[in-house]
Amino acid sequence: MKILKNSLVFLLVAQSASCISQEASQNKTNFHPGEIMVRMAEIKIDANYVAEYMAILREESEASVRLEPGVICIYPMFQKDNPTEIRLLEIYADEASYKSHLQTPHFKHYKETTLKMVESLKLIDMEAIDMEAMPRIFKKLN
Amino acid sequence: MKILKNSLVFLLVAQSASCISQEASQNKTNFHPGEIMVRMAEIKIDANYVAEYMAILREESEASVRLEPGVICIYPMFQKDNPTEIRLLEIYADEASYKSHLQTPHFKHYKETTLKMVESLKLIDMEAIDMEAMPRIFKKLN
């Protein structure tokens, strides 16, 4: 039953992608659970640049997920009680995808323009507790 | 083009859901971006219970996303260099969904069985920087 379910999900998601746009279908990734990179970025920004920083980050993360097959997720948030505390959940298909991400024009633009805004940056390697849960996440958001 | 894209995504995702199982299609959520609850949970657990705790958490988060329409995401991770440091990205459709989650048998079971394993718990309210990015996340994982 589970295999049938997964096959159906695969088929229908693949079908969705190919219907939506060429870009989206080209954007599919073959990932191997053992190679996936999951990371939390903890970024403290200068209070003078909150709005400006968020606009740049939003643009950069949107472009990364849209244009890079190996960028599975960049999910940017800030702490409600302290908007200078930024957190990102980042998921890359593998290390090569991450290294290639660092060379993209949109990432370089983000890095250069926000350099003066970032007070501290901590990158924490994470491990997903339930790899199988990943495709289910956000499935409910149409 | 964007509206067309969204409509296609909606139609195909709805179709996927109804093909997979009744459970999944019943599980669809109407959410309003303004009401959504995003949260990071930072949990420090007793080093003697790492494997046991993760197995219980995995079961609880899987059941929550599968059974509760208002639980959009519970994504559990641990820090690679320090597996006693657990992090969860939690997304609920609204506050009512969160309150109802606290009353479910699977959450109560998790809470009771892990009580002795948890050394500290911090719940941090977050705001997503790009609400529109949410449906795109994990789309690449089939």
HADDOCK unambig.tbl for C-alpha pairs under 7 A between the chains (distance, minus, plus):
assign (segid A and resid 5 and name CA) (segid B and resid 20 and name CA) 5.83 0.50 0.50
assign (segid A and resid 8 and name CA) (segid B and resid 20 and name CA) 6.58 0.50 0.50
assign (segid A and resid 9 and name CA) (segid B and resid 16 and name CA) 6.66 0.50 0.50
assign (segid A and resid 10 and name CA) (segid B and resid 142 and name CA) 5.29 0.50 0.50
assign (segid A and resid 12 and name CA) (segid B and resid 16 and name CA) 5.79 0.50 0.50
assign (segid A and resid 13 and name CA) (segid B and resid 142 and name CA) 6.90 0.50 0.50
assign (segid A and resid 16 and name CA) (segid B and resid 9 and name CA) 6.66 0.50 0.50
assign (segid A and resid 16 and name CA) (segid B and resid 12 and name CA) 5.80 0.50 0.50
assign (segid A and resid 20 and name CA) (segid B and resid 5 and name CA) 5.85 0.50 0.50
assign (segid A and resid 20 and name CA) (segid B and resid 8 and name CA) 6.65 0.50 0.50
assign (segid A and resid 28 and name CA) (segid B and resid 140 and name CA) 5.51 0.50 0.50
assign (segid A and resid 29 and name CA) (segid B and resid 140 and name CA) 5.99 0.50 0.50
assign (segid A and resid 54 and name CA) (segid B and resid 129 and name CA) 6.86 0.50 0.50
assign (segid A and resid 58 and name CA) (segid B and resid 129 and name CA) 6.51 0.50 0.50
assign (segid A and resid 58 and name CA) (segid B and resid 130 and name CA) 6.10 0.50 0.50
assign (segid A and resid 62 and name CA) (segid B and resid 133 and name CA) 6.76 0.50 0.50
assign (segid A and resid 72 and name CA) (segid B and resid 137 and name CA) 6.81 0.50 0.50
assign (segid A and resid 72 and name CA) (segid B and resid 138 and name CA) 5.89 0.50 0.50
assign (segid A and resid 72 and name CA) (segid B and resid 140 and name CA) 6.10 0.50 0.50
assign (segid A and resid 73 and name CA) (segid B and resid 137 and name CA) 5.33 0.50 0.50
assign (segid A and resid 73 and name CA) (segid B and resid 138 and name CA) 6.21 0.50 0.50
assign (segid A and resid 76 and name CA) (segid B and resid 128 and name CA) 6.14 0.50 0.50
assign (segid A and resid 76 and name CA) (segid B and resid 129 and name CA) 5.52 0.50 0.50
assign (segid A and resid 77 and name CA) (segid B and resid 126 and name CA) 6.14 0.50 0.50
assign (segid A and resid 77 and name CA) (segid B and resid 127 and name CA) 5.40 0.50 0.50
assign (segid A and resid 77 and name CA) (segid B and resid 128 and name CA) 4.38 0.50 0.50
assign (segid A and resid 77 and name CA) (segid B and resid 129 and name CA) 5.11 0.50 0.50
assign (segid A and resid 78 and name CA) (segid B and resid 126 and name CA) 5.49 0.50 0.50
assign (segid A and resid 78 and name CA) (segid B and resid 127 and name CA) 5.44 0.50 0.50
assign (segid A and resid 78 and name CA) (segid B and resid 128 and name CA) 6.71 0.50 0.50
assign (segid A and resid 78 and name CA) (segid B and resid 129 and name CA) 6.99 0.50 0.50
assign (segid A and resid 79 and name CA) (segid B and resid 124 and name CA) 6.87 0.50 0.50
assign (segid A and resid 79 and name CA) (segid B and resid 125 and name CA) 6.04 0.50 0.50
assign (segid A and resid 79 and name CA) (segid B and resid 126 and name CA) 4.51 0.50 0.50
assign (segid A and resid 79 and name CA) (segid B and resid 127 and name CA) 6.38 0.50 0.50
assign (segid A and resid 80 and name CA) (segid B and resid 125 and name CA) 5.67 0.50 0.50
assign (segid A and resid 80 and name CA) (segid B and resid 126 and name CA) 5.10 0.50 0.50
assign (segid A and resid 80 and name CA) (segid B and resid 127 and name CA) 5.91 0.50 0.50
assign (segid A and resid 124 and name CA) (segid B and resid 79 and name CA) 6.88 0.50 0.50
assign (segid A and resid 125 and name CA) (segid B and resid 79 and name CA) 6.04 0.50 0.50
assign (segid A and resid 125 and name CA) (segid B and resid 80 and name CA) 5.67 0.50 0.50
assign (segid A and resid 126 and name CA) (segid B and resid 77 and name CA) 6.14 0.50 0.50
assign (segid A and resid 126 and name CA) (segid B and resid 78 and name CA) 5.50 0.50 0.50
assign (segid A and resid 126 and name CA) (segid B and resid 79 and name CA) 4.50 0.50 0.50
assign (segid A and resid 126 and name CA) (segid B and resid 80 and name CA) 5.08 0.50 0.50
assign (segid A and resid 127 and name CA) (segid B and resid 77 and name CA) 5.38 0.50 0.50
assign (segid A and resid 127 and name CA) (segid B and resid 78 and name CA) 5.44 0.50 0.50
assign (segid A and resid 127 and name CA) (segid B and resid 79 and name CA) 6.37 0.50 0.50
assign (segid A and resid 127 and name CA) (segid B and resid 80 and name CA) 5.90 0.50 0.50
assign (segid A and resid 128 and name CA) (segid B and resid 76 and name CA) 6.14 0.50 0.50
assign (segid A and resid 128 and name CA) (segid B and resid 77 and name CA) 4.37 0.50 0.50
assign (segid A and resid 128 and name CA) (segid B and resid 78 and name CA) 6.70 0.50 0.50
assign (segid A and resid 129 and name CA) (segid B and resid 54 and name CA) 6.85 0.50 0.50
assign (segid A and resid 129 and name CA) (segid B and resid 58 and name CA) 6.52 0.50 0.50
assign (segid A and resid 129 and name CA) (segid B and resid 76 and name CA) 5.51 0.50 0.50
assign (segid A and resid 129 and name CA) (segid B and resid 77 and name CA) 5.08 0.50 0.50
assign (segid A and resid 129 and name CA) (segid B and resid 78 and name CA) 6.96 0.50 0.50
assign (segid A and resid 130 and name CA) (segid B and resid 58 and name CA) 6.12 0.50 0.50
assign (segid A and resid 130 and name CA) (segid B and resid 76 and name CA) 6.99 0.50 0.50
assign (segid A and resid 133 and name CA) (segid B and resid 62 and name CA) 6.79 0.50 0.50
assign (segid A and resid 134 and name CA) (segid B and resid 138 and name CA) 6.59 0.50 0.50
assign (segid A and resid 135 and name CA) (segid B and resid 138 and name CA) 5.78 0.50 0.50
assign (segid A and resid 135 and name CA) (segid B and resid 141 and name CA) 5.44 0.50 0.50
assign (segid A and resid 135 and name CA) (segid B and resid 142 and name CA) 6.26 0.50 0.50
assign (segid A and resid 137 and name CA) (segid B and resid 72 and name CA) 6.79 0.50 0.50
assign (segid A and resid 137 and name CA) (segid B and resid 73 and name CA) 5.34 0.50 0.50
assign (segid A and resid 137 and name CA) (segid B and resid 138 and name CA) 6.84 0.50 0.50
assign (segid A and resid 138 and name CA) (segid B and resid 72 and name CA) 5.89 0.50 0.50
assign (segid A and resid 138 and name CA) (segid B and resid 73 and name CA) 6.27 0.50 0.50
assign (segid A and resid 138 and name CA) (segid B and resid 134 and name CA) 6.60 0.50 0.50
assign (segid A and resid 138 and name CA) (segid B and resid 135 and name CA) 5.76 0.50 0.50
assign (segid A and resid 138 and name CA) (segid B and resid 137 and name CA) 6.85 0.50 0.50
assign (segid A and resid 140 and name CA) (segid B and resid 28 and name CA) 5.59 0.50 0.50
assign (segid A and resid 140 and name CA) (segid B and resid 29 and name CA) 6.00 0.50 0.50
assign (segid A and resid 140 and name CA) (segid B and resid 72 and name CA) 6.14 0.50 0.50
assign (segid A and resid 141 and name CA) (segid B and resid 135 and name CA) 5.47 0.50 0.50
assign (segid A and resid 142 and name CA) (segid B and resid 9 and name CA) 6.99 0.50 0.50
assign (segid A and resid 142 and name CA) (segid B and resid 10 and name CA) 5.41 0.50 0.50
assign (segid A and resid 142 and name CA) (segid B and resid 135 and name CA) 6.32 0.50 0.50
